[in-house]
């Protein structure tokens, strides 16, 4: 993303920002009538920004992060949800 040195507290802020970007991009894709899951998968696999609408600034937003950072955030959210459901089941 940048050549700046990260501070210890900055990682949590970056994680929250990645979450916000994904939510806003999802909303923009849905608002335009696209399947947000398919479009995000296409973008994450190919890196082609054409998968992301420019509506609501979504294309510019998603470019704030590297694809691997966004994928990491998605996996973290998925695992958190798994842990929540498994803790309620057992």
PDB file with one MODEL, atoms N, CA, C and O in Angstrom:
MODEL        1
ATOM      1  N   UNK A   1       0.826  -1.174   0.000  1.00  0.00           N
ATOM      2  CA  UNK A   1       0.000   0.000   0.000  1.00  0.00           C
ATOM      3  C   UNK A   1       0.878   1.247   0.000  1.00  0.00           C
ATOM      4  O   UNK A   1       0.842   2.017  -0.960  1.00  0.00           O
ATOM      5  N   UNK A   2       1.661   1.464   1.050  1.00  0.00           N
ATOM      6  CA  UNK A   2       2.566   2.596   1.071  1.00  0.00           C
ATOM      7  C   UNK A   2       3.873   2.157   1.701  1.00  0.00           C
ATOM      8  O   UNK A   2       3.978   1.061   2.251  1.00  0.00           O
ATOM      9  N   UNK A   3       4.867   3.028   1.614  1.00  0.00           N
ATOM     10  CA  UNK A   3       6.168   2.715   2.185  1.00  0.00           C
ATOM     11  C   UNK A   3       6.303   3.191   3.620  1.00  0.00           C
ATOM     12  O   UNK A   3       7.386   3.120   4.200  1.00  0.00           O
ATOM     13  N   UNK A   4       5.199   3.682   4.202  1.00  0.00           N
ATOM     14  CA  UNK A   4       5.239   4.180   5.561  1.00  0.00           C
ATOM     15  C   UNK A   4       5.432   3.036   6.552  1.00  0.00           C
ATOM     16  O   UNK A   4       4.939   1.928   6.342  1.00  0.00           O
ATOM     17  N   UNK A   5       6.147   3.315   7.619  1.00  0.00           N
ATOM     18  CA  UNK A   5       6.313   2.348   8.693  1.00  0.00           C
ATOM     19  C   UNK A   5       5.022   2.306   9.498  1.00  0.00           C
ATOM     20  O   UNK A   5       4.481   3.346   9.877  1.00  0.00           O
ATOM     21  N   UNK A   6       4.539   1.114   9.752  1.00  0.00           N
ATOM     22  CA  UNK A   6       3.308   0.967  10.527  1.00  0.00           C
ATOM     23  C   UNK A   6       3.619   1.046  12.010  1.00  0.00           C
ATOM     24  O   UNK A   6       4.643   0.544  12.474  1.00  0.00           O
ATOM     25  N   UNK A   7       2.737   1.671  12.733  1.00  0.00           N
ATOM     26  CA  UNK A   7       2.814   1.677  14.189  1.00  0.00           C
ATOM     27  C   UNK A   7       1.962   0.536  14.699  1.00  0.00           C
ATOM     28  O   UNK A   7       1.057   0.060  14.013  1.00  0.00           O
ATOM     29  N   UNK A   8       2.259   0.106  15.903  1.00  0.00           N
ATOM     30  CA  UNK A   8       1.563  -1.041  16.475  1.00  0.00           C
ATOM     31  C   UNK A   8       0.051  -0.875  16.480  1.00  0.00           C
ATOM     32  O   UNK A   8      -0.664  -1.813  16.127  1.00  0.00           O
ATOM     33  N   UNK A   9      -0.456   0.285  16.867  1.00  0.00           N
ATOM     34  CA  UNK A   9      -1.889   0.508  16.929  1.00  0.00           C
ATOM     35  C   UNK A   9      -2.545   0.671  15.572  1.00  0.00           C
ATOM     36  O   UNK A   9      -3.767   0.568  15.464  1.00  0.00           O
ATOM     37  N   UNK A  10      -1.757   0.926  14.528  1.00  0.00           N
ATOM     38  CA  UNK A  10      -2.309   1.187  13.207  1.00  0.00           C
ATOM     39  C   UNK A  10      -2.949  -0.034  12.568  1.00  0.00           C
ATOM     40  O   UNK A  10      -3.838   0.110  11.729  1.00  0.00           O
ATOM     41  N   UNK A  11      -2.516  -1.242  12.946  1.00  0.00           N
ATOM     42  CA  UNK A  11      -3.042  -2.441  12.305  1.00  0.00           C
ATOM     43  C   UNK A  11      -4.533  -2.585  12.553  1.00  0.00           C
ATOM     44  O   UNK A  11      -5.287  -2.928  11.642  1.00  0.00           O
ATOM     45  N   UNK A  12      -4.959  -2.328  13.772  1.00  0.00           N
ATOM     46  CA  UNK A  12      -6.394  -2.435  14.086  1.00  0.00           C
ATOM     47  C   UNK A  12      -7.188  -1.401  13.299  1.00  0.00           C
ATOM     48  O   UNK A  12      -8.279  -1.701  12.813  1.00  0.00           O
ATOM     49  N   UNK A  13      -6.659  -0.193  13.168  1.00  0.00           N
ATOM     50  CA  UNK A  13      -7.326   0.843  12.383  1.00  0.00           C
ATOM     51  C   UNK A  13      -7.438   0.427  10.921  1.00  0.00           C
ATOM     52  O   UNK A  13      -8.472   0.641  10.288  1.00  0.00           O
ATOM     53  N   UNK A  14      -6.381  -0.165  10.390  1.00  0.00           N
ATOM     54  CA  UNK A  14      -6.391  -0.609   8.997  1.00  0.00           C
ATOM     55  C   UNK A  14      -7.411  -1.724   8.795  1.00  0.00           C
ATOM     56  O   UNK A  14      -8.087  -1.778   7.768  1.00  0.00           O
ATOM     57  N   UNK A  15      -7.517  -2.611   9.777  1.00  0.00           N
ATOM     58  CA  UNK A  15      -8.485  -3.702   9.705  1.00  0.00           C
ATOM     59  C   UNK A  15      -9.907  -3.142   9.670  1.00  0.00           C
ATOM     60  O   UNK A  15     -10.737  -3.605   8.888  1.00  0.00           O
ATOM     61  N   UNK A  16     -10.189  -2.149  10.513  1.00  0.00           N
ATOM     62  CA  UNK A  16     -11.507  -1.521  10.529  1.00  0.00           C
ATOM     63  C   UNK A  16     -11.790  -0.804   9.212  1.00  0.00           C
ATOM     64  O   UNK A  16     -12.919  -0.818   8.723  1.00  0.00           O
ATOM     65  N   UNK A  17     -10.759  -0.174   8.639  1.00  0.00           N
ATOM     66  CA  UNK A  17     -10.955   0.523   7.373  1.00  0.00           C
ATOM     67  C   UNK A  17     -11.214  -0.465   6.239  1.00  0.00           C
ATOM     68  O   UNK A  17     -12.045  -0.199   5.371  1.00  0.00           O
ATOM     69  N   UNK A  18     -10.521  -1.593   6.233  1.00  0.00           N
ATOM     70  CA  UNK A  18     -10.755  -2.618   5.213  1.00  0.00           C
ATOM     71  C   UNK A  18     -12.181  -3.132   5.301  1.00  0.00           C
ATOM     72  O   UNK A  18     -12.832  -3.344   4.278  1.00  0.00           O
ATOM     73  N   UNK A  19     -12.665  -3.332   6.508  1.00  0.00           N
ATOM     74  CA  UNK A  19     -14.044  -3.766   6.713  1.00  0.00           C
ATOM     75  C   UNK A  19     -15.011  -2.730   6.151  1.00  0.00           C
ATOM     76  O   UNK A  19     -15.970  -3.084   5.465  1.00  0.00           O
ATOM     77  N   UNK A  20     -14.766  -1.458   6.436  1.00  0.00           N
ATOM     78  CA  UNK A  20     -15.627  -0.378   5.956  1.00  0.00           C
ATOM     79  C   UNK A  20     -15.616  -0.318   4.425  1.00  0.00           C
ATOM     80  O   UNK A  20     -16.662  -0.144   3.800  1.00  0.00           O
ATOM     81  N   UNK A  21     -14.444  -0.462   3.833  1.00  0.00           N
ATOM     82  CA  UNK A  21     -14.335  -0.426   2.368  1.00  0.00           C
ATOM     83  C   UNK A  21     -15.128  -1.575   1.754  1.00  0.00           C
ATOM     84  O   UNK A  21     -15.874  -1.371   0.796  1.00  0.00           O
ATOM     85  N   UNK A  22     -14.975  -2.763   2.291  1.00  0.00           N
ATOM     86  CA  UNK A  22     -15.709  -3.911   1.761  1.00  0.00           C
ATOM     87  C   UNK A  22     -17.217  -3.711   1.879  1.00  0.00           C
ATOM     88  O   UNK A  22     -17.964  -4.062   0.966  1.00  0.00           O
ATOM     89  N   UNK A  23     -17.661  -3.155   2.990  1.00  0.00           N
ATOM     90  CA  UNK A  23     -19.092  -2.902   3.180  1.00  0.00           C
ATOM     91  C   UNK A  23     -19.615  -1.867   2.177  1.00  0.00           C
ATOM     92  O   UNK A  23     -20.690  -2.039   1.602  1.00  0.00           O
ATOM     93  N   UNK A  24     -18.856  -0.811   1.977  1.00  0.00           N
ATOM     94  CA  UNK A  24     -19.288   0.239   1.050  1.00  0.00           C
ATOM     95  C   UNK A  24     -19.272  -0.235  -0.394  1.00  0.00           C
ATOM     96  O   UNK A  24     -20.175   0.089  -1.166  1.00  0.00           O
ATOM     97  N   UNK A  25     -18.254  -0.997  -0.764  1.00  0.00           N
ATOM     98  CA  UNK A  25     -18.186  -1.543  -2.122  1.00  0.00           C
ATOM     99  C   UNK A  25     -19.335  -2.522  -2.344  1.00  0.00           C
ATOM    100  O   UNK A  25     -19.971  -2.511  -3.398  1.00  0.00           O
ATOM    101  N   UNK A  26     -19.597  -3.366  -1.353  1.00  0.00           N
ATOM    102  CA  UNK A  26     -20.720  -4.301  -1.427  1.00  0.00           C
ATOM    103  C   UNK A  26     -22.030  -3.545  -1.659  1.00  0.00           C
ATOM    104  O   UNK A  26     -22.827  -3.917  -2.521  1.00  0.00           O
ATOM    105  N   UNK A  27     -22.241  -2.490  -0.886  1.00  0.00           N
ATOM    106  CA  UNK A  27     -23.474  -1.698  -1.007  1.00  0.00           C
ATOM    107  C   UNK A  27     -23.589  -1.052  -2.382  1.00  0.00           C
ATOM    108  O   UNK A  27     -24.674  -1.024  -2.963  1.00  0.00           O
ATOM    109  N   UNK A  28     -22.480  -0.534  -2.909  1.00  0.00           N
ATOM    110  CA  UNK A  28     -22.498   0.113  -4.218  1.00  0.00           C
ATOM    111  C   UNK A  28     -22.819  -0.897  -5.318  1.00  0.00           C
ATOM    112  O   UNK A  28     -23.600  -0.607  -6.223  1.00  0.00           O
ATOM    113  N   UNK A  29     -22.216  -2.078  -5.237  1.00  0.00           N
ATOM    114  CA  UNK A  29     -22.483  -3.113  -6.236  1.00  0.00           C
ATOM    115  C   UNK A  29     -23.947  -3.545  -6.184  1.00  0.00           C
ATOM    116  O   UNK A  29     -24.602  -3.692  -7.216  1.00  0.00           O
ATOM    117  N   UNK A  30     -24.440  -3.743  -4.983  1.00  0.00           N
ATOM    118  CA  UNK A  30     -25.839  -4.152  -4.815  1.00  0.00           C
ATOM    119  C   UNK A  30     -26.782  -3.066  -5.320  1.00  0.00           C
ATOM    120  O   UNK A  30     -27.779  -3.358  -5.979  1.00  0.00           O
ATOM    121  N   UNK A  31     -26.462  -1.814  -5.008  1.00  0.00           N
ATOM    122  CA  UNK A  31     -27.280  -0.675  -5.431  1.00  0.00           C
ATOM    123  C   UNK A  31     -27.384  -0.591  -6.955  1.00  0.00           C
ATOM    124  O   UNK A  31     -28.415  -0.180  -7.487  1.00  0.00           O
ATOM    125  N   UNK A  32     -26.330  -0.976  -7.644  1.00  0.00           N
ATOM    126  CA  UNK A  32     -26.323  -0.931  -9.108  1.00  0.00           C
ATOM    127  C   UNK A  32     -26.911  -2.196  -9.732  1.00  0.00           C
ATOM    128  O   UNK A  32     -26.996  -2.297 -10.955  1.00  0.00           O
ATOM    129  N   UNK A  33     -27.319  -3.166  -8.899  1.00  0.00           N
ATOM    130  CA  UNK A  33     -27.962  -4.367  -9.420  1.00  0.00           C
ATOM    131  C   UNK A  33     -27.014  -5.501  -9.744  1.00  0.00           C
ATOM    132  O   UNK A  33     -27.421  -6.493 -10.348  1.00  0.00           O
ATOM    133  N   UNK A  34     -25.764  -5.375  -9.357  1.00  0.00           N
ATOM    134  CA  UNK A  34     -24.796  -6.452  -9.585  1.00  0.00           C
ATOM    135  C   UNK A  34     -24.884  -7.480  -8.469  1.00  0.00           C
ATOM    136  O   UNK A  34     -25.417  -7.195  -7.397  1.00  0.00           O
ATOM    137  N   UNK A  35     -24.363  -8.673  -8.720  1.00  0.00           N
ATOM    138  CA  UNK A  35     -24.189  -9.677  -7.682  1.00  0.00           C
ATOM    139  C   UNK A  35     -22.865  -9.337  -6.986  1.00  0.00           C
ATOM    140  O   UNK A  35     -21.798  -9.603  -7.539  1.00  0.00           O
ATOM    141  N   UNK A  36     -22.918  -8.758  -5.789  1.00  0.00           N
ATOM    142  CA  UNK A  36     -21.689  -8.293  -5.142  1.00  0.00           C
ATOM    143  C   UNK A  36     -20.660  -9.391  -4.896  1.00  0.00           C
ATOM    144  O   UNK A  36     -19.457  -9.150  -5.000  1.00  0.00           O
ATOM    145  N   UNK A  37     -21.124 -10.584  -4.574  1.00  0.00           N
ATOM    146  CA  UNK A  37     -20.195 -11.688  -4.312  1.00  0.00           C
ATOM    147  C   UNK A  37     -19.409 -12.023  -5.580  1.00  0.00           C
ATOM    148  O   UNK A  37     -18.182 -12.119  -5.549  1.00  0.00           O
ATOM    149  N   UNK A  38     -20.121 -12.200  -6.689  1.00  0.00           N
ATOM    150  CA  UNK A  38     -19.455 -12.538  -7.950  1.00  0.00           C
ATOM    151  C   UNK A  38     -18.483 -11.444  -8.384  1.00  0.00           C
ATOM    152  O   UNK A  38     -17.378 -11.729  -8.847  1.00  0.00           O
ATOM    153  N   UNK A  39     -18.902 -10.206  -8.232  1.00  0.00           N
ATOM    154  CA  UNK A  39     -18.055  -9.087  -8.659  1.00  0.00           C
ATOM    155  C   UNK A  39     -16.799  -8.994  -7.785  1.00  0.00           C
ATOM    156  O   UNK A  39     -15.699  -8.783  -8.296  1.00  0.00           O
ATOM    157  N   UNK A  40     -16.967  -9.150  -6.474  1.00  0.00           N
ATOM    158  CA  UNK A  40     -15.805  -9.099  -5.588  1.00  0.00           C
ATOM    159  C   UNK A  40     -14.859 -10.263  -5.834  1.00  0.00           C
ATOM    160  O   UNK A  40     -13.642 -10.081  -5.814  1.00  0.00           O
ATOM    161  N   UNK A  41     -15.393 -11.449  -6.062  1.00  0.00           N
ATOM    162  CA  UNK A  41     -14.550 -12.605  -6.369  1.00  0.00           C
ATOM    163  C   UNK A  41     -13.780 -12.357  -7.668  1.00  0.00           C
ATOM    164  O   UNK A  41     -12.580 -12.621  -7.744  1.00  0.00           O
ATOM    165  N   UNK A  42     -14.468 -11.854  -8.675  1.00  0.00           N
ATOM    166  CA  UNK A  42     -13.799 -11.538  -9.939  1.00  0.00           C
ATOM    167  C   UNK A  42     -12.660 -10.561  -9.740  1.00  0.00           C
ATOM    168  O   UNK A  42     -11.576 -10.740 -10.296  1.00  0.00           O
ATOM    169  N   UNK A  43     -12.901  -9.531  -8.951  1.00  0.00           N
ATOM    170  CA  UNK A  43     -11.854  -8.549  -8.682  1.00  0.00           C
ATOM    171  C   UNK A  43     -10.695  -9.165  -7.903  1.00  0.00           C
ATOM    172  O   UNK A  43      -9.532  -8.968  -8.255  1.00  0.00           O
ATOM    173  N   UNK A  44     -11.014  -9.910  -6.848  1.00  0.00           N
ATOM    174  CA  UNK A  44      -9.959 -10.487  -6.015  1.00  0.00           C
ATOM    175  C   UNK A  44      -9.108 -11.491  -6.774  1.00  0.00           C
ATOM    176  O   UNK A  44      -7.905 -11.588  -6.534  1.00  0.00           O
ATOM    177  N   UNK A  45      -9.721 -12.241  -7.689  1.00  0.00           N
ATOM    178  CA  UNK A  45      -8.961 -13.225  -8.467  1.00  0.00           C
ATOM    179  C   UNK A  45      -8.139 -12.586  -9.581  1.00  0.00           C
ATOM    180  O   UNK A  45      -7.006 -12.997  -9.832  1.00  0.00           O
ATOM    181  N   UNK A  46      -8.701 -11.591 -10.242  1.00  0.00           N
ATOM    182  CA  UNK A  46      -8.047 -11.047 -11.431  1.00  0.00           C
ATOM    183  C   UNK A  46      -7.282  -9.747 -11.184  1.00  0.00           C
ATOM    184  O   UNK A  46      -6.301  -9.456 -11.869  1.00  0.00           O
ATOM    185  N   UNK A  47      -7.731  -8.979 -10.211  1.00  0.00           N
ATOM    186  CA  UNK A  47      -7.141  -7.661  -9.998  1.00  0.00           C
ATOM    187  C   UNK A  47      -7.673  -6.617 -10.962  1.00  0.00           C
ATOM    188  O   UNK A  47      -7.216  -5.474 -10.958  1.00  0.00           O
ATOM    189  N   UNK A  48      -8.631  -6.999 -11.783  1.00  0.00           N
ATOM    190  CA  UNK A  48      -9.197  -6.075 -12.770  1.00  0.00           C
ATOM    191  C   UNK A  48     -10.243  -5.189 -12.095  1.00  0.00           C
ATOM    192  O   UNK A  48     -11.293  -5.682 -11.683  1.00  0.00           O
ATOM    193  N   UNK A  49      -9.970  -3.889 -11.977  1.00  0.00           N
ATOM    194  CA  UNK A  49     -10.917  -2.993 -11.298  1.00  0.00           C
ATOM    195  C   UNK A  49     -12.246  -2.837 -12.026  1.00  0.00           C
ATOM    196  O   UNK A  49     -13.194  -2.291 -11.461  1.00  0.00           O
ATOM    197  N   UNK A  50     -12.335  -3.306 -13.271  1.00  0.00           N
ATOM    198  CA  UNK A  50     -13.591  -3.216 -14.019  1.00  0.00           C
ATOM    199  C   UNK A  50     -14.694  -4.052 -13.362  1.00  0.00           C
ATOM    200  O   UNK A  50     -15.874  -3.839 -13.643  1.00  0.00           O
ATOM    201  N   UNK A  51     -14.331  -4.986 -12.502  1.00  0.00           N
ATOM    202  CA  UNK A  51     -15.336  -5.768 -11.781  1.00  0.00           C
ATOM    203  C   UNK A  51     -16.068  -4.931 -10.734  1.00  0.00           C
ATOM    204  O   UNK A  51     -17.149  -5.306 -10.280  1.00  0.00           O
ATOM    205  N   UNK A  52     -15.479  -3.799 -10.354  1.00  0.00           N
ATOM    206  CA  UNK A  52     -16.045  -2.959  -9.304  1.00  0.00           C
ATOM    207  C   UNK A  52     -16.600  -1.687  -9.926  1.00  0.00           C
ATOM    208  O   UNK A  52     -15.900  -0.987 -10.657  1.00  0.00           O
ATOM    209  N   UNK A  53     -17.843  -1.395  -9.636  1.00  0.00           N
ATOM    210  CA  UNK A  53     -18.486  -0.204 -10.171  1.00  0.00           C
ATOM    211  C   UNK A  53     -17.810   1.060  -9.635  1.00  0.00           C
ATOM    212  O   UNK A  53     -17.233   1.056  -8.548  1.00  0.00           O
ATOM    213  N   UNK A  54     -17.889   2.120 -10.403  1.00  0.00           N
ATOM    214  CA  UNK A  54     -17.396   3.406  -9.903  1.00  0.00           C
ATOM    215  C   UNK A  54     -18.492   4.134  -9.111  1.00  0.00           C
ATOM    216  O   UNK A  54     -18.241   5.179  -8.511  1.00  0.00           O
ATOM    217  N   UNK A  55     -19.694   3.579  -9.117  1.00  0.00           N
ATOM    218  CA  UNK A  55     -20.826   4.131  -8.369  1.00  0.00           C
ATOM    219  C   UNK A  55     -20.450   4.294  -6.897  1.00  0.00           C
ATOM    220  O   UNK A  55     -19.886   3.381  -6.293  1.00  0.00           O
ATOM    221  N   UNK A  56     -20.757   5.439  -6.330  1.00  0.00           N
ATOM    222  CA  UNK A  56     -20.473   5.747  -4.931  1.00  0.00           C
ATOM    223  C   UNK A  56     -18.971   5.701  -4.600  1.00  0.00           C
ATOM    224  O   UNK A  56     -18.592   5.546  -3.439  1.00  0.00           O
ATOM    225  N   UNK A  57     -18.129   5.836  -5.624  1.00  0.00           N
ATOM    226  CA  UNK A  57     -16.683   5.845  -5.409  1.00  0.00           C
ATOM    227  C   UNK A  57     -16.097   4.490  -5.061  1.00  0.00           C
ATOM    228  O   UNK A  57     -14.976   4.405  -4.560  1.00  0.00           O
ATOM    229  N   UNK A  58     -16.861   3.415  -5.329  1.00  0.00           N
ATOM    230  CA  UNK A  58     -16.451   2.074  -4.911  1.00  0.00           C
ATOM    231  C   UNK A  58     -15.116   1.643  -5.529  1.00  0.00           C
ATOM    232  O   UNK A  58     -14.290   1.036  -4.847  1.00  0.00           O
ATOM    233  N   UNK A  59     -14.901   1.943  -6.786  1.00  0.00           N
ATOM    234  CA  UNK A  59     -13.660   1.517  -7.442  1.00  0.00           C
ATOM    235  C   UNK A  59     -12.445   2.192  -6.793  1.00  0.00           C
ATOM    236  O   UNK A  59     -11.410   1.557  -6.588  1.00  0.00           O
ATOM    237  N   UNK A  60     -12.580   3.455  -6.479  1.00  0.00           N
ATOM    238  CA  UNK A  60     -11.473   4.150  -5.813  1.00  0.00           C
ATOM    239  C   UNK A  60     -11.271   3.637  -4.393  1.00  0.00           C
ATOM    240  O   UNK A  60     -10.138   3.515  -3.926  1.00  0.00           O
ATOM    241  N   UNK A  61     -12.364   3.340  -3.713  1.00  0.00           N
ATOM    242  CA  UNK A  61     -12.272   2.824  -2.352  1.00  0.00           C
ATOM    243  C   UNK A  61     -11.514   1.504  -2.300  1.00  0.00           C
ATOM    244  O   UNK A  61     -10.621   1.322  -1.473  1.00  0.00           O
ATOM    245  N   UNK A  62     -11.876   0.590  -3.188  1.00  0.00           N
ATOM    246  CA  UNK A  62     -11.289  -0.752  -3.113  1.00  0.00           C
ATOM    247  C   UNK A  62      -9.803  -0.732  -3.447  1.00  0.00           C
ATOM    248  O   UNK A  62      -9.054  -1.615  -3.030  1.00  0.00           O
ATOM    249  N   UNK A  63      -9.383   0.270  -4.195  1.00  0.00           N
ATOM    250  CA  UNK A  63      -7.965   0.374  -4.552  1.00  0.00           C
ATOM    251  C   UNK A  63      -7.100   0.853  -3.391  1.00  0.00           C
ATOM    252  O   UNK A  63      -5.875   0.883  -3.514  1.00  0.00           O
ATOM    253  N   UNK A  64      -7.705   1.227  -2.275  1.00  0.00           N
ATOM    254  CA  UNK A  64      -6.928   1.634  -1.098  1.00  0.00           C
ATOM    255  C   UNK A  64      -6.150   0.472  -0.499  1.00  0.00           C
ATOM    256  O   UNK A  64      -5.161   0.670   0.208  1.00  0.00           O
ATOM    257  N   UNK A  65      -6.607  -0.741  -0.788  1.00  0.00           N
ATOM    258  CA  UNK A  65      -6.005  -1.933  -0.202  1.00  0.00           C
ATOM    259  C   UNK A  65      -5.513  -2.872  -1.283  1.00  0.00           C
ATOM    260  O   UNK A  65      -6.058  -2.914  -2.386  1.00  0.00           O
ATOM    261  N   UNK A  66      -4.483  -3.619  -0.956  1.00  0.00           N
ATOM    262  CA  UNK A  66      -4.036  -4.703  -1.819  1.00  0.00           C
ATOM    263  C   UNK A  66      -5.073  -5.813  -1.741  1.00  0.00           C
ATOM    264  O   UNK A  66      -5.766  -5.957  -0.734  1.00  0.00           O
ATOM    265  N   UNK A  67      -5.175  -6.588  -2.797  1.00  0.00           N
ATOM    266  CA  UNK A  67      -6.177  -7.660  -2.818  1.00  0.00           C
ATOM    267  C   UNK A  67      -5.957  -8.666  -1.693  1.00  0.00           C
ATOM    268  O   UNK A  67      -6.927  -9.155  -1.114  1.00  0.00           O
ATOM    269  N   UNK A  68      -4.711  -8.983  -1.371  1.00  0.00           N
ATOM    270  CA  UNK A  68      -4.456  -9.947  -0.301  1.00  0.00           C
ATOM    271  C   UNK A  68      -4.913  -9.403   1.056  1.00  0.00           C
ATOM    272  O   UNK A  68      -5.319 -10.179   1.921  1.00  0.00           O
ATOM    273  N   UNK A  69      -4.853  -8.089   1.254  1.00  0.00           N
ATOM    274  CA  UNK A  69      -5.333  -7.499   2.503  1.00  0.00           C
ATOM    275  C   UNK A  69      -6.855  -7.615   2.611  1.00  0.00           C
ATOM    276  O   UNK A  69      -7.392  -7.886   3.685  1.00  0.00           O
ATOM    277  N   UNK A  70      -7.534  -7.408   1.496  1.00  0.00           N
ATOM    278  CA  UNK A  70      -8.992  -7.552   1.493  1.00  0.00           C
ATOM    279  C   UNK A  70      -9.399  -9.005   1.713  1.00  0.00           C
ATOM    280  O   UNK A  70     -10.342  -9.297   2.448  1.00  0.00           O
ATOM    281  N   UNK A  71      -8.679  -9.899   1.071  1.00  0.00           N
ATOM    282  CA  UNK A  71      -8.960 -11.321   1.242  1.00  0.00           C
ATOM    283  C   UNK A  71      -8.728 -11.747   2.689  1.00  0.00           C
ATOM    284  O   UNK A  71      -9.500 -12.532   3.239  1.00  0.00           O
ATOM    285  N   UNK A  72      -7.677 -11.236   3.297  1.00  0.00           N
ATOM    286  CA  UNK A  72      -7.407 -11.537   4.698  1.00  0.00           C
ATOM    287  C   UNK A  72      -8.559 -11.058   5.587  1.00  0.00           C
ATOM    288  O   UNK A  72      -8.972 -11.771   6.502  1.00  0.00           O
ATOM    289  N   UNK A  73      -9.072  -9.873   5.327  1.00  0.00           N
ATOM    290  CA  UNK A  73     -10.186  -9.342   6.109  1.00  0.00           C
ATOM    291  C   UNK A  73     -11.433 -10.208   5.932  1.00  0.00           C
ATOM    292  O   UNK A  73     -12.142 -10.480   6.901  1.00  0.00           O
ATOM    293  N   UNK A  74     -11.698 -10.635   4.716  1.00  0.00           N
ATOM    294  CA  UNK A  74     -12.863 -11.493   4.471  1.00  0.00           C
ATOM    295  C   UNK A  74     -12.740 -12.822   5.208  1.00  0.00           C
ATOM    296  O   UNK A  74     -13.715 -13.307   5.782  1.00  0.00           O
ATOM    297  N   UNK A  75     -11.557 -13.409   5.194  1.00  0.00           N
ATOM    298  CA  UNK A  75     -11.338 -14.681   5.881  1.00  0.00           C
ATOM    299  C   UNK A  75     -11.479 -14.500   7.397  1.00  0.00           C
ATOM    300  O   UNK A  75     -12.064 -15.344   8.076  1.00  0.00           O
ATOM    301  N   UNK A  76     -10.945 -13.404   7.915  1.00  0.00           N
ATOM    302  CA  UNK A  76     -11.074 -13.135   9.354  1.00  0.00           C
ATOM    303  C   UNK A  76     -12.549 -13.033   9.748  1.00  0.00           C
ATOM    304  O   UNK A  76     -12.966 -13.597  10.760  1.00  0.00           O
ATOM    305  N   UNK A  77     -13.327 -12.319   8.953  1.00  0.00           N
ATOM    306  CA  UNK A  77     -14.753 -12.183   9.259  1.00  0.00           C
ATOM    307  C   UNK A  77     -15.446 -13.543   9.210  1.00  0.00           C
ATOM    308  O   UNK A  77     -16.295 -13.842  10.050  1.00  0.00           O
ATOM    309  N   UNK A  78     -15.089 -14.355   8.237  1.00  0.00           N
ATOM    310  CA  UNK A  78     -15.691 -15.675   8.101  1.00  0.00           C
ATOM    311  C   UNK A  78     -15.346 -16.550   9.309  1.00  0.00           C
ATOM    312  O   UNK A  78     -16.212 -17.224   9.866  1.00  0.00           O
ATOM    313  N   UNK A  79     -14.076 -16.530   9.705  1.00  0.00           N
ATOM    314  CA  UNK A  79     -13.634 -17.345  10.840  1.00  0.00           C
ATOM    315  C   UNK A  79     -14.287 -16.863  12.130  1.00  0.00           C
ATOM    316  O   UNK A  79     -14.686 -17.680  12.959  1.00  0.00           O
ATOM    317  N   UNK A  80     -14.402 -15.555  12.313  1.00  0.00           N
ATOM    318  CA  UNK A  80     -15.085 -15.028  13.506  1.00  0.00           C
ATOM    319  C   UNK A  80     -16.523 -15.549  13.579  1.00  0.00           C
ATOM    320  O   UNK A  80     -17.004 -15.949  14.640  1.00  0.00           O
ATOM    321  N   UNK A  81     -17.188 -15.534  12.434  1.00  0.00           N
ATOM    322  CA  UNK A  81     -18.563 -16.020  12.391  1.00  0.00           C
ATOM    323  C   UNK A  81     -18.618 -17.519  12.714  1.00  0.00           C
ATOM    324  O   UNK A  81     -19.513 -17.969  13.428  1.00  0.00           O
ATOM    325  N   UNK A  82     -17.665 -18.283  12.188  1.00  0.00           N
ATOM    326  CA  UNK A  82     -17.603 -19.713  12.502  1.00  0.00           C
ATOM    327  C   UNK A  82     -17.402 -19.941  13.988  1.00  0.00           C
ATOM    328  O   UNK A  82     -18.050 -20.796  14.591  1.00  0.00           O
ATOM    329  N   UNK A  83     -16.497 -19.167  14.573  1.00  0.00           N
ATOM    330  CA  UNK A  83     -16.215 -19.323  16.000  1.00  0.00           C
ATOM    331  C   UNK A  83     -17.431 -18.958  16.839  1.00  0.00           C
ATOM    332  O   UNK A  83     -17.707 -19.608  17.847  1.00  0.00           O
ATOM    333  N   UNK A  84     -18.155 -17.928  16.433  1.00  0.00           N
ATOM    334  CA  UNK A  84     -19.366 -17.540  17.156  1.00  0.00           C
ATOM    335  C   UNK A  84     -20.424 -18.644  17.097  1.00  0.00           C
ATOM    336  O   UNK A  84     -21.045 -18.975  18.107  1.00  0.00           O
ATOM    337  N   UNK A  85     -20.619 -19.206  15.907  1.00  0.00           N
ATOM    338  CA  UNK A  85     -21.647 -20.242  15.760  1.00  0.00           C
ATOM    339  C   UNK A  85     -21.238 -21.513  16.490  1.00  0.00           C
ATOM    340  O   UNK A  85     -22.078 -22.175  17.099  1.00  0.00           O
ATOM    341  N   UNK A  86     -19.965 -21.859  16.436  1.00  0.00           N
ATOM    342  CA  UNK A  86     -19.544 -23.090  17.115  1.00  0.00           C
ATOM    343  C   UNK A  86     -19.566 -22.919  18.633  1.00  0.00           C
ATOM    344  O   UNK A  86     -19.793 -23.892  19.352  1.00  0.00           O
ATOM    345  N   UNK A  87     -19.335 -21.706  19.134  1.00  0.00           N
ATOM    346  CA  UNK A  87     -19.402 -21.491  20.580  1.00  0.00           C
ATOM    347  C   UNK A  87     -20.853 -21.542  21.073  1.00  0.00           C
ATOM    348  O   UNK A  87     -21.097 -21.880  22.231  1.00  0.00           O
ATOM    349  N   UNK A  88     -21.804 -21.214  20.216  1.00  0.00           N
ATOM    350  CA  UNK A  88     -23.220 -21.285  20.589  1.00  0.00           C
ATOM    351  C   UNK A  88     -23.744 -22.705  20.483  1.00  0.00           C
ATOM    352  O   UNK A  88     -24.706 -23.066  21.161  1.00  0.00           O
ATOM    353  N   UNK A  89     -23.110 -23.521  19.629  1.00  0.00           N
ATOM    354  CA  UNK A  89     -23.555 -24.898  19.430  1.00  0.00           C
ATOM    355  C   UNK A  89     -23.075 -25.828  20.543  1.00  0.00           C
ATOM    356  O   UNK A  89     -23.723 -26.827  20.854  1.00  0.00           O
ATOM    357  N   UNK A  90     -21.934 -25.486  21.136  1.00  0.00           N
ATOM    358  CA  UNK A  90     -21.342 -26.439  22.080  1.00  0.00           C
ATOM    359  C   UNK A  90     -21.413 -26.067  23.446  1.00  0.00           C
ATOM    360  O   UNK A  90     -20.942 -26.805  24.312  1.00  0.00           O
TER     361      UNK A  90
ENDMDL
END
